[in-house]
Amino acid sequence: MQNFRTYQLAKVLYLETRKLRLRGAVRDQLERAALSIATNLAEGSGKIGEKDRRRFYSMAFCSVREVQAITLILENQELGQQIDKIAASCHCLLRAVQPS
């Protein structure tokens, strides 16, 4: 996982979300979605078949979109820049495992 750049970016994002001073449902939703990005990337990277790998990378990308929506609502530009980098990286991962 050390050399998996997208996972490392997702891990940093998750740790950053834990530092935010948010309350209740927004905090919970943001942390769960950020954690989901990292865990789905990790699980996908362990899959042998491209179809399985794509499925997990797709779930990670959906969580990316969820975090993007929350950061837009919160108007958190710093977090928004981080998640945009992860979105671009996830998009590249998905393109790399396109179905034939």
Backbone as a printed PyTorch tensor [residue, N CA C, xyz], in Angstrom:
tensor([[[  0.8210,  -1.1980,   0.0000],
         [  0.0000,   0.0000,   0.0000],
         [  0.8690,   1.2690,   0.0000]],

        [[  2.1220,   1.1210,   0.3700],
         [  3.0250,   2.2700,   0.4170],
         [  3.1760,   2.9390,  -0.9470]],

        [[  3.1670,   2.1580,  -2.0120],
         [  3.3770,   2.7040,  -3.3510],
         [  2.0770,   3.0050,  -4.0930]],

        [[  0.9590,   2.8400,  -3.4340],
         [ -0.3440,   3.0870,  -4.0410],
         [ -0.7380,   4.5360,  -3.7280]],

        [[ -0.4080,   5.4240,  -4.6650],
         [ -0.5640,   6.8630,  -4.4630],
         [ -1.9930,   7.2710,  -4.1060]],

        [[ -2.9630,   6.7350,  -4.8080],
         [ -4.3570,   7.1170,  -4.5590],
         [ -4.7810,   6.7210,  -3.1540]],

        [[ -4.3670,   5.5500,  -2.7220],
         [ -4.6730,   5.1170,  -1.3580],
         [ -4.0300,   6.0600,  -0.3400]],

        [[ -2.7850,   6.4300,  -0.5690],
         [ -2.0850,   7.3280,   0.3560],
         [ -2.7920,   8.6860,   0.4350]],

        [[ -3.2510,   9.2020,  -0.6980],
         [ -4.0130,  10.4520,  -0.7030],
         [ -5.3150,  10.3040,   0.0740]],

        [[ -5.9830,   9.1680,  -0.0960],
         [ -7.2430,   8.9160,   0.6050],
         [ -7.0180,   8.7960,   2.1100]],

        [[ -5.9300,   8.1850,   2.4900],
         [ -5.5970,   8.0470,   3.9100],
         [ -5.3790,   9.4200,   4.5480]],

        [[ -4.6360,  10.2760,   3.8690],
         [ -4.4020,  11.6340,   4.3730],
         [ -5.7260,  12.3910,   4.4760]],

        [[ -6.5740,  12.2510,   3.4660],
         [ -7.8800,  12.9040,   3.4910],
         [ -8.6770,  12.4610,   4.7080]],

        [[ -8.7290,  11.1700,   4.9550],
         [ -9.4750,  10.6600,   6.1080],
         [ -8.9440,  11.2670,   7.4080]],

        [[ -7.6340,  11.2800,   7.5640],
         [ -7.0460,  11.8380,   8.7890],
         [ -7.3720,  13.3290,   8.9210]],

        [[ -7.4370,  14.0380,   7.7980],
         [ -7.8020,  15.4560,   7.8300],
         [ -9.2650,  15.6460,   8.2310]],

        [[-10.1430,  14.7720,   7.7630],
         [-11.5630,  14.9060,   8.1210],
         [-11.7580,  14.6980,   9.6190]],

        [[-10.9310,  13.8660,  10.2180],
         [-11.0390,  13.6080,  11.6660],
         [-10.6800,  14.8430,  12.4860]],

        [[ -9.9050,  15.7450,  11.9060],
         [ -9.4760,  16.9570,  12.6190],
         [-10.5120,  18.0800,  12.5540]],

        [[-11.4550,  17.9630,  11.6220],
         [-12.4390,  19.0380,  11.4530],
         [-13.3690,  19.1170,  12.6530]],

        [[-13.7440,  20.3260,  12.9690],
         [-14.6710,  20.5460,  14.0830],
         [-16.1020,  20.5940,  13.5390]],

        [[-16.6410,  19.4260,  13.3460],
         [-18.0170,  19.2890,  12.8700],
         [-18.8010,  18.5010,  13.9100]],

        [[-20.1120,  18.5910,  13.8120],
         [-20.9430,  17.8720,  14.7640],
         [-21.9540,  16.9810,  14.0680]],

        [[-22.3730,  15.9730,  14.7940],
         [-23.4930,  15.1480,  14.3920],
         [-23.3660,  14.4330,  13.0770]],

        [[-24.4620,  14.4850,  12.3380],
         [-24.5960,  13.7030,  11.1110],
         [-23.5760,  14.0970,  10.0480]],

        [[-23.2640,  15.3690,   9.9260],
         [-22.3140,  15.8110,   8.8990],
         [-20.9350,  15.2190,   9.1820]],

        [[-20.5080,  15.2790,  10.4220],
         [-19.2100,  14.7160,  10.7910],
         [-19.1810,  13.2160,  10.5050]],

        [[-20.2170,  12.5310,  10.9540],
         [-20.2980,  11.0820,  10.7590],
         [-20.2810,  10.7180,   9.2810]],

        [[-21.0890,  11.3940,   8.4930],
         [-21.1830,  11.0970,   7.0570],
         [-19.8610,  11.3700,   6.3420]],

        [[-19.2300,  12.4960,   6.6680],
         [-17.9650,  12.8500,   6.0310],
         [-16.8730,  11.8430,   6.3890]],

        [[-16.7700,  11.4870,   7.6510],
         [-15.7400,  10.5320,   8.0650],
         [-15.9740,   9.1570,   7.4540]],

        [[-17.2310,   8.7070,   7.4290],
         [-17.5230,   7.3900,   6.8610],
         [-17.2370,   7.3510,   5.3660]],

        [[-17.6080,   8.4130,   4.6600],
         [-17.3550,   8.4500,   3.2120],
         [-15.8540,   8.4990,   2.9240]],

        [[-15.1140,   9.2960,   3.6980],
         [-13.6620,   9.3880,   3.4960],
         [-12.9880,   8.0520,   3.8050]],

        [[-13.4370,   7.3860,   4.8490],
         [-12.8830,   6.0770,   5.1870],
         [-13.2200,   5.0560,   4.1000]],

        [[-14.4090,   5.1660,   3.5510],
         [-14.8420,   4.2580,   2.4900],
         [-13.9510,   4.3680,   1.2520]],

        [[-13.4950,   5.5650,   0.9460],
         [-12.5930,   5.7410,  -0.2000],
         [-11.3510,   4.8930,   0.0020]],

        [[-10.7060,   5.0680,   1.1430],
         [ -9.4500,   4.3470,   1.4190],
         [ -9.6560,   2.8400,   1.4760]],

        [[-10.7040,   2.3880,   2.1410],
         [-10.8900,   0.9430,   2.2960],
         [-11.2750,   0.2680,   0.9840]],

        [[-12.0800,   0.9320,   0.1620],
         [-12.4310,   0.3380,  -1.1290],
         [-11.2430,   0.3170,  -2.0840]],

        [[-10.4060,   1.3360,  -2.0250],
         [ -9.1880,   1.3220,  -2.8430],
         [ -8.2800,   0.1750,  -2.4100]],

        [[ -8.1380,   0.0040,  -1.1020],
         [ -7.2860,  -1.0730,  -0.5900],
         [ -7.8300,  -2.4370,  -1.0020]],

        [[ -9.1230,  -2.6310,  -0.8370],
         [ -9.7000,  -3.9220,  -1.1990],
         [ -9.6170,  -4.1690,  -2.6980]],

        [[ -9.8830,  -3.1520,  -3.4870],
         [ -9.8010,  -3.2970,  -4.9370],
         [ -8.4100,  -3.6390,  -5.4100]],

        [[ -7.4140,  -3.0590,  -4.7660],
         [ -6.0410,  -3.3250,  -5.1910],
         [ -5.6270,  -4.7650,  -4.9300]],

        [[ -6.3460,  -5.4400,  -4.0470],
         [ -6.0360,  -6.8340,  -3.7450],
         [ -6.7560,  -7.8280,  -4.6320]],

        [[ -7.6540,  -7.3500,  -5.4640],
         [ -8.4040,  -8.2350,  -6.3450],
         [ -7.5790,  -8.6000,  -7.5740]],

        [[ -7.6960,  -9.8460,  -7.9790],
         [ -6.9270, -10.3290,  -9.1260],
         [ -7.6050,  -9.9500, -10.4390]],

        [[ -8.9000, -10.1570, -10.5110],
         [ -9.6220,  -9.8790, -11.7530],
         [ -9.9360,  -8.4050, -11.9330]],

        [[ -9.8800,  -7.9530, -13.1770],
         [-10.1630,  -6.5510, -13.4670],
         [-11.6030,  -6.1700, -13.1460]],

        [[-12.5370,  -7.0930, -13.3380],
         [-13.9400,  -6.8030, -13.0500],
         [-14.1360,  -6.5070, -11.5630]],

        [[-13.5430,  -7.3350, -10.7030],
         [-13.6370,  -7.1060,  -9.2570],
         [-12.9160,  -5.8180,  -8.8590]],

        [[-11.7370,  -5.6090,  -9.4150],
         [-10.9710,  -4.4110,  -9.1040],
         [-11.7720,  -3.1730,  -9.4960]],

        [[-12.3570,  -3.1930, -10.6690],
         [-13.1520,  -2.0560, -11.1400],
         [-14.3440,  -1.7940, -10.2210]],

        [[-14.9740,  -2.8510,  -9.7420],
         [-16.1260,  -2.7060,  -8.8430],
         [-15.7410,  -1.9230,  -7.5850]],

        [[-14.6130,  -2.2660,  -6.9720],
         [-14.1970,  -1.5840,  -5.7510],
         [-13.7040,  -0.1660,  -6.0350]],

        [[-13.0170,   0.0190,  -7.1500],
         [-12.5860,   1.3690,  -7.5120],
         [-13.7970,   2.2510,  -7.8050]],

        [[-14.8380,   1.6610,  -8.3730],
         [-16.0640,   2.4010,  -8.6360],
         [-16.7450,   2.8170,  -7.3280]],

        [[-16.7690,   1.9170,  -6.3600],
         [-17.3500,   2.2600,  -5.0490],
         [-16.5390,   3.3730,  -4.3850]],

        [[-15.2230,   3.3130,  -4.5170],
         [-14.3670,   4.3760,  -3.9680],
         [-14.7050,   5.7020,  -4.6360]],

        [[-14.8970,   5.6660,  -5.9610],
         [-15.1990,   6.8960,  -6.6940],
         [-16.5490,   7.4760,  -6.2670]],

        [[-17.5160,   6.6110,  -5.9940],
         [-18.8150,   7.0910,  -5.4990],
         [-18.6510,   7.7920,  -4.1480]],

        [[-17.8120,   7.2510,  -3.2940],
         [-17.5420,   7.8920,  -2.0030],
         [-16.7920,   9.2050,  -2.1920]],

        [[-15.9390,   9.2750,  -3.2020],
         [-15.2620,  10.5250,  -3.5300],
         [-16.3070,  11.5940,  -3.8300]],

        [[-17.2700,  11.2460,  -4.6560],
         [-18.3250,  12.2050,  -5.0140],
         [-19.1150,  12.6430,  -3.7790]],

        [[-19.3340,  11.7300,  -2.8640],
         [-20.0440,  12.0570,  -1.6240],
         [-19.2400,  13.0810,  -0.8150]],

        [[-17.9460,  12.8490,  -0.6780],
         [-17.0950,  13.7810,   0.0550],
         [-17.0430,  15.1300,  -0.6730]],

        [[-16.9840,  15.0930,  -2.0010],
         [-16.9850,  16.3480,  -2.7620],
         [-18.2480,  17.1470,  -2.4790]],

        [[-19.3820,  16.4900,  -2.4450],
         [-20.6450,  17.1820,  -2.1760],
         [-20.6420,  17.8140,  -0.7860]],

        [[-20.1560,  17.0740,   0.1870],
         [-20.1170,  17.6030,   1.5550],
         [-19.1650,  18.7910,   1.6470]],

        [[-18.0050,  18.7030,   1.0030],
         [-17.0490,  19.8210,   1.0750],
         [-17.6050,  21.0650,   0.3730]],

        [[-18.3790,  20.8660,  -0.6760],
         [-19.0250,  22.0110,  -1.3320],
         [-20.0620,  22.6450,  -0.4130]],

        [[-20.8390,  21.8120,   0.2610],
         [-21.8420,  22.3220,   1.1960],
         [-21.1770,  23.0850,   2.3360]],

        [[-20.0740,  22.5340,   2.8430],
         [-19.3520,  23.1650,   3.9470],
         [-18.4920,  24.3440,   3.4920]],

        [[-18.3230,  24.4720,   2.1750],
         [-17.4760,  25.5050,   1.5790],
         [-16.0480,  25.4300,   2.1170]],

        [[-15.5420,  24.2060,   2.2000],
         [-14.1870,  23.9640,   2.6880],
         [-13.2720,  23.7810,   1.4720]],

        [[-12.6240,  24.8600,   1.0760],
         [-11.8160,  24.8370,  -0.1430],
         [-10.5770,  23.9570,  -0.0160]],

        [[ -9.9550,  23.9520,   1.1530],
         [ -8.7440,  23.1360,   1.3400],
         [ -9.0630,  21.6540,   1.1700]],

        [[-10.1240,  21.2030,   1.8250],
         [-10.5390,  19.8090,   1.6910],
         [-11.0020,  19.5390,   0.2650]],

        [[-11.6250,  20.5240,  -0.3460],
         [-12.0790,  20.3950,  -1.7200],
         [-10.9320,  20.1510,  -2.6890]],

        [[ -9.8280,  20.8200,  -2.4670],
         [ -8.6530,  20.6190,  -3.3270],
         [ -8.0870,  19.2140,  -3.1500]],

        [[ -8.0690,  18.7310,  -1.9160],
         [ -7.5670,  17.3800,  -1.6600],
         [ -8.4430,  16.3430,  -2.3540]],

        [[ -9.7500,  16.4870,  -2.2130],
         [-10.6580,  15.4840,  -2.7720],
         [-10.6540,  15.5520,  -4.2970]],

        [[-10.4160,  16.7250,  -4.8600],
         [-10.3300,  16.8280,  -6.3190],
         [ -9.1430,  16.0310,  -6.8620]],

        [[ -8.0280,  16.0510,  -6.1460],
         [ -6.8570,  15.2540,  -6.5620],
         [ -7.1750,  13.7620,  -6.5010]],

        [[ -7.8810,  13.3710,  -5.4570],
         [ -8.2520,  11.9590,  -5.3160],
         [ -9.2360,  11.5680,  -6.4050]],

        [[-10.1590,  12.4600,  -6.7280],
         [-11.1390,  12.1790,  -7.7840],
         [-10.4350,  11.9360,  -9.1120]],

        [[ -9.4700,  12.7750,  -9.4330],
         [ -8.7320,  12.6150, -10.6900],
         [ -7.9640,  11.2970, -10.6980]],

        [[ -7.3710,  10.9650,  -9.5870],
         [ -6.6020,   9.7280,  -9.4870],
         [ -7.5180,   8.5010,  -9.5840]],

        [[ -8.6630,   8.5610,  -8.9340],
         [ -9.6300,   7.4500,  -9.0180],
         [-10.1530,   7.2910, -10.4400]],

        [[-10.3770,   8.4040, -11.1000],
         [-10.8410,   8.3560, -12.4830],
         [ -9.8180,   7.6320, -13.3570]],

        [[ -8.5530,   7.9240, -13.1410],
         [ -7.4860,   7.2450, -13.8980],
         [ -7.4600,   5.7510, -13.5950]],

        [[ -7.6690,   5.3910, -12.3340],
         [ -7.7190,   3.9690, -11.9660],
         [ -8.8610,   3.2680, -12.6870]],

        [[-10.0120,   3.8960, -12.7240],
         [-11.1710,   3.3060, -13.3990],
         [-10.9370,   3.1580, -14.9030]],

        [[-10.3090,   4.1380, -15.4980],
         [-10.0020,   4.0490, -16.9340],
         [ -9.0180,   2.9370, -17.2290]],

        [[ -8.1160,   2.6970, -16.2780],
         [ -7.0890,   1.6710, -16.4830],
         [ -7.6670,   0.2550, -16.4480]],

        [[ -8.8120,   0.0910, -15.8090],
         [ -9.4420,  -1.2350, -15.7270],
         [-10.7830,  -1.2520, -16.4550]],

        [[-10.8350,  -0.5730, -17.5940],
         [-12.0430,  -0.5360, -18.4190],
         [-12.3900,  -1.9540, -18.8940]],

        [[-13.6840,  -2.2840, -18.9040],
         [-14.0690,  -3.5820, -19.4520],
         [-13.7700,  -3.6420, -20.9430]],

        [[-13.4270,  -4.8230, -21.4130],
         [-13.0750,  -4.9950, -22.8340],
         [-14.2750,  -4.9030, -23.7210]]])
